[in-house]
Amino acid sequence: MSERAQSFPYQVAIEVPFRDLDAMGHVNNAVYFSYMETARIKFLVDLLAVTSLHDLPVIMAEATCTFKAPAFFGEQLTVGVGLSRFGSKSFDMTYRIDAGDGRLIALGKTVQVMYDYAAARTLVVPEDFKAKVRAFQGGWTNS
């Protein structure tokens, strides 16, 4: 993957706070999932123009992260995110986290399932959701 986080359809800037560090002085590995979560939720809230998190019809099925370099206190990170695959009831989101100096920090992927919380059942990914994603992302593909 040669593209930068800034080339993803949606980006979130995060300054590394002290609380995210581990005993070794760099960002703890578990924290990267929170950074991806922040980008994912902001992306979906903006895309769907929802006013309440209860209006997000998705549930997490899988999350992976590949760590490439450490991040440190005070660094400005850019988390790029884009929707990279549609399934019948699920979709993938791909992430890239870069430091301000251009270092690749981490790559990630999550699988979300469309979900009706009131009925406690999965849903087919709606065509209007797919259309919104395609319009928002333009021709972006994760290559």
Phi and psi restraints in degrees (value plus and minus 20) as a CYANA .aco file:
   2 SER   PHI    -118.0   -78.0
   2 SER   PSI     -33.6     6.4
   3 GLU   PHI     -92.8   -52.8
   3 GLU   PSI     138.7   178.7
   4 ARG   PHI    -115.2   -75.2
   4 ARG   PSI     143.4   183.4
   5 ALA   PHI     -77.1   -37.1
   5 ALA   PSI     -54.5   -14.5
   6 GLN   PHI     -86.6   -46.6
   6 GLN   PSI     -36.0     4.0
   7 SER   PHI    -109.7   -69.7
   7 SER   PSI     -24.8    15.2
   8 PHE   PHI     -93.1   -53.1
   8 PHE   PSI     137.3   177.3
   9 PRO   PHI     -85.5   -45.5
   9 PRO   PSI     -40.2    -0.2
  10 TYR   PHI    -163.3  -123.3
  10 TYR   PSI     118.4   158.4
  11 GLN   PHI    -154.7  -114.7
  11 GLN   PSI     129.0   169.0
  12 VAL   PHI    -150.4  -110.4
  12 VAL   PSI     113.1   153.1
  13 ALA   PHI    -113.4   -73.4
  13 ALA   PSI     114.4   154.4
  14 ILE   PHI    -153.4  -113.4
  14 ILE   PSI     106.8   146.8
  15 GLU   PHI    -113.7   -73.7
  15 GLU   PSI     108.8   148.8
  16 VAL   PHI     -88.7   -48.7
  16 VAL   PSI      95.8   135.8
  17 PRO   PHI    -105.5   -65.5
  17 PRO   PSI     140.1   180.1
  18 PHE   PHI     -75.1   -35.1
  18 PHE   PSI     -59.9   -19.9
  19 ARG   PHI     -82.5   -42.5
  19 ARG   PSI     -37.5     2.5
  20 ASP   PHI    -104.0   -64.0
  20 ASP   PSI     -23.8    16.2
  21 LEU   PHI    -106.4   -66.4
  21 LEU   PSI     133.0   173.0
  22 ASP   PHI    -125.2   -85.2
  22 ASP   PSI    -193.0  -153.0
  23 ALA   PHI     -84.2   -44.2
  23 ALA   PSI     -38.1     1.9
  24 MET   PHI    -107.6   -67.6
  24 MET   PSI     -25.4    14.6
  25 GLY   PHI      69.5   109.5
  25 GLY   PSI     -13.4    26.6
  26 HIS   PHI    -141.4  -101.4
  26 HIS   PSI     151.5   191.5
  27 VAL   PHI     -81.4   -41.4
  27 VAL   PSI     109.6   149.6
  28 ASN   PHI     -85.2   -45.2
  28 ASN   PSI     123.0   163.0
  29 ASN   PHI     -77.4   -37.4
  29 ASN   PSI     -55.2   -15.2
  30 ALA   PHI     -87.8   -47.8
  30 ALA   PSI     -44.9    -4.9
  31 VAL   PHI     -87.5   -47.5
  31 VAL   PSI     -49.1    -9.1
  32 TYR   PHI     -80.3   -40.3
  32 TYR   PSI     -49.9    -9.9
  33 PHE   PHI     -87.3   -47.3
  33 PHE   PSI     -53.1   -13.1
  34 SER   PHI     -88.2   -48.2
  34 SER   PSI     -60.1   -20.1
  35 TYR   PHI     -81.6   -41.6
  35 TYR   PSI     -63.9   -23.9
  36 MET   PHI     -84.9   -44.9
  36 MET   PSI     -59.2   -19.2
  37 GLU   PHI     -81.4   -41.4
  37 GLU   PSI     -63.9   -23.9
  38 THR   PHI     -78.1   -38.1
  38 THR   PSI     -67.5   -27.5
  39 ALA   PHI     -84.7   -44.7
  39 ALA   PSI     -62.4   -22.4
  40 ARG   PHI     -82.3   -42.3
  40 ARG   PSI     -68.6   -28.6
  41 ILE   PHI     -86.0   -46.0
  41 ILE   PSI     -64.2   -24.2
  42 LYS   PHI     -80.9   -40.9
  42 LYS   PSI     -63.2   -23.2
  43 PHE   PHI     -78.8   -38.8
  43 PHE   PSI     -70.5   -30.5
  44 LEU   PHI     -88.2   -48.2
  44 LEU   PSI     -58.7   -18.7
  45 VAL   PHI     -82.7   -42.7
  45 VAL   PSI     -65.3   -25.3
  46 ASP   PHI     -86.6   -46.6
  46 ASP   PSI     -64.2   -24.2
  47 LEU   PHI     -81.6   -41.6
  47 LEU   PSI     -66.0   -26.0
  48 LEU   PHI    -111.3   -71.3
  48 LEU   PSI     -25.0    15.0
  49 ALA   PHI      31.3    71.3
  49 ALA   PSI      25.1    65.1
  50 VAL   PHI    -107.7   -67.7
  50 VAL   PSI     133.5   173.5
  51 THR   PHI    -126.2   -86.2
  51 THR   PSI     -30.0    10.0
  52 SER   PHI    -156.2  -116.2
  52 SER   PSI     120.1   160.1
  53 LEU   PHI     -82.5   -42.5
  53 LEU   PSI     -41.9    -1.9
  54 HIS   PHI     -87.9   -47.9
  54 HIS   PSI     -33.1     6.9
  55 ASP   PHI    -111.6   -71.6
  55 ASP   PSI     -17.9    22.1
  56 LEU   PHI    -108.2   -68.2
  56 LEU   PSI      91.5   131.5
  57 PRO   PHI    -107.7   -67.7
  57 PRO   PSI      31.0    71.0
  58 VAL   PHI    -153.5  -113.5
  58 VAL   PSI     133.0   173.0
  59 ILE   PHI    -156.1  -116.1
  59 ILE   PSI     123.8   163.8
  60 MET   PHI     -96.3   -56.3
  60 MET   PSI     115.4   155.4
  61 ALA   PHI    -132.9   -92.9
  61 ALA   PSI     -51.2   -11.2
  62 GLU   PHI    -179.7  -139.7
  62 GLU   PSI     127.2   167.2
  63 ALA   PHI    -164.9  -124.9
  63 ALA   PSI     113.9   153.9
  64 THR   PHI    -153.9  -113.9
  64 THR   PSI     132.4   172.4
  65 CYS   PHI    -166.4  -126.4
  65 CYS   PSI     113.7   153.7
  66 THR   PHI    -130.8   -90.8
  66 THR   PSI      99.8   139.8
  67 PHE   PHI    -109.7   -69.7
  67 PHE   PSI     108.7   148.7
  68 LYS   PHI    -131.5   -91.5
  68 LYS   PSI     -56.3   -16.3
  69 ALA   PHI    -176.1  -136.1
  69 ALA   PSI     134.1   174.1
  70 PRO   PHI     -95.6   -55.6
  70 PRO   PSI     131.9   171.9
  71 ALA   PHI    -134.7   -94.7
  71 ALA   PSI     132.2   172.2
  72 PHE   PHI    -148.2  -108.2
  72 PHE   PSI     145.0   185.0
  73 PHE   PHI     -69.0   -29.0
  73 PHE   PSI     112.9   152.9
  74 GLY   PHI      62.9   102.9
  74 GLY   PSI     -30.8     9.2
  75 GLU   PHI     -87.2   -47.2
  75 GLU   PSI     126.7   166.7
  76 GLN   PHI    -112.6   -72.6
  76 GLN   PSI      97.3   137.3
  77 LEU   PHI    -125.6   -85.6
  77 LEU   PSI     127.5   167.5
  78 THR   PHI    -134.4   -94.4
  78 THR   PSI     103.4   143.4
  79 VAL   PHI    -123.9   -83.9
  79 VAL   PSI      92.2   132.2
  80 GLY   PHI    -114.5   -74.5
  80 GLY   PSI     120.7   160.7
  81 VAL   PHI    -162.5  -122.5
  81 VAL   PSI     124.5   164.5
  82 GLY   PHI    -173.3  -133.3
  82 GLY   PSI     133.6   173.6
  83 LEU   PHI    -104.4   -64.4
  83 LEU   PSI      99.2   139.2
  84 SER   PHI    -129.9   -89.9
  84 SER   PSI     -29.4    10.6
  85 ARG   PHI    -180.9  -140.9
  85 ARG   PSI     119.1   159.1
  86 PHE   PHI    -128.1   -88.1
  86 PHE   PSI     114.3   154.3
  87 GLY   PHI    -129.4   -89.4
  87 GLY   PSI    -189.2  -149.2
  88 SER   PHI     -93.0   -53.0
  88 SER   PSI     -58.8   -18.8
  89 LYS   PHI    -143.7  -103.7
  89 LYS   PSI     -19.3    20.7
  90 SER   PHI    -154.6  -114.6
  90 SER   PSI     149.0   189.0
  91 PHE   PHI    -171.8  -131.8
  91 PHE   PSI     132.9   172.9
  92 ASP   PHI    -122.8   -82.8
  92 ASP   PSI     124.2   164.2
  93 MET   PHI    -141.7  -101.7
  93 MET   PSI     117.4   157.4
  94 THR   PHI    -133.6   -93.6
  94 THR   PSI     123.5   163.5
  95 TYR   PHI    -150.3  -110.3
  95 TYR   PSI     130.4   170.4
  96 ARG   PHI    -159.4  -119.4
  96 ARG   PSI     110.3   150.3
  97 ILE   PHI    -134.9   -94.9
  97 ILE   PSI     100.5   140.5
  98 ASP   PHI    -137.3   -97.3
  98 ASP   PSI     128.1   168.1
  99 ALA   PHI    -104.8   -64.8
  99 ALA   PSI     143.3   183.3
 100 GLY   PHI     -80.3   -40.3
 100 GLY   PSI     -46.3    -6.3
 101 ASP   PHI    -105.7   -65.7
 101 ASP   PSI     -14.7    25.3
 102 GLY   PHI      76.0   116.0
 102 GLY   PSI     -26.3    13.7
 103 ARG   PHI     -85.0   -45.0
 103 ARG   PSI     117.0   157.0
 104 LEU   PHI     -97.7   -57.7
 104 LEU   PSI      99.8   139.8
 105 ILE   PHI    -114.6   -74.6
 105 ILE   PSI     -67.4   -27.4
 106 ALA   PHI    -180.0  -140.0
 106 ALA   PSI     135.6   175.6
 107 LEU   PHI    -142.4  -102.4
 107 LEU   PSI     123.3   163.3
 108 GLY   PHI    -165.7  -125.7
 108 GLY   PSI     147.0   187.0
 109 LYS   PHI    -170.6  -130.6
 109 LYS   PSI     120.3   160.3
 110 THR   PHI    -149.9  -109.9
 110 THR   PSI     131.1   171.1
 111 VAL   PHI    -135.0   -95.0
 111 VAL   PSI     103.1   143.1
 112 GLN   PHI    -130.0   -90.0
 112 GLN   PSI     126.2   166.2
 113 VAL   PHI    -134.9   -94.9
 113 VAL   PSI     114.3   154.3
 114 MET   PHI     -86.2   -46.2
 114 MET   PSI     113.4   153.4
 115 TYR   PHI    -166.3  -126.3
 115 TYR   PSI     115.2   155.2
 116 ASP   PHI    -119.0   -79.0
 116 ASP   PSI      84.6   124.6
 117 TYR   PHI     -87.4   -47.4
 117 TYR   PSI     -55.5   -15.5
 118 ALA   PHI     -85.3   -45.3
 118 ALA   PSI     -60.7   -20.7
 119 ALA   PHI    -111.4   -71.4
 119 ALA   PSI     -29.0    11.0
 120 ALA   PHI      34.6    74.6
 120 ALA   PSI      31.8    71.8
 121 ARG   PHI    -169.6  -129.6
 121 ARG   PSI     137.3   177.3
 122 THR   PHI     -95.3   -55.3
 122 THR   PSI     140.3   180.3
 123 LEU   PHI    -149.0  -109.0
 123 LEU   PSI     136.1   176.1
 124 VAL   PHI     -91.9   -51.9
 124 VAL   PSI     120.7   160.7
 125 VAL   PHI     -83.5   -43.5
 125 VAL   PSI      99.0   139.0
 126 PRO   PHI     -85.8   -45.8
 126 PRO   PSI     124.3   164.3
 127 GLU   PHI     -83.1   -43.1
 127 GLU   PSI     -54.5   -14.5
 128 ASP   PHI     -87.5   -47.5
 128 ASP   PSI     -52.0   -12.0
 129 PHE   PHI     -85.2   -45.2
 129 PHE   PSI     -67.1   -27.1
 130 LYS   PHI     -78.8   -38.8
 130 LYS   PSI     -62.6   -22.6
 131 ALA   PHI     -83.5   -43.5
 131 ALA   PSI     -62.0   -22.0
 132 LYS   PHI     -82.0   -42.0
 132 LYS   PSI     -63.5   -23.5
 133 VAL   PHI     -82.4   -42.4
 133 VAL   PSI     -68.4   -28.4
 134 ARG   PHI     -81.9   -41.9
 134 ARG   PSI     -61.0   -21.0
 135 ALA   PHI     -85.8   -45.8
 135 ALA   PSI     -62.6   -22.6
 136 PHE   PHI     -87.4   -47.4
 136 PHE   PSI     -63.8   -23.8
 137 GLN   PHI    -103.8   -63.8
 137 GLN   PSI     -32.3     7.7
 138 GLY   PHI      42.5    82.5
 138 GLY   PSI    -153.1  -113.1
 139 GLY   PHI    -114.9   -74.9
 139 GLY   PSI      -4.5    35.5
 140 TRP   PHI     -81.1   -41.1
 140 TRP   PSI     113.6   153.6
 141 THR   PHI    -154.2  -114.2
 141 THR   PSI     130.4   170.4
 142 ASN   PHI    -108.7   -68.7
 142 ASN   PSI      78.0   118.0
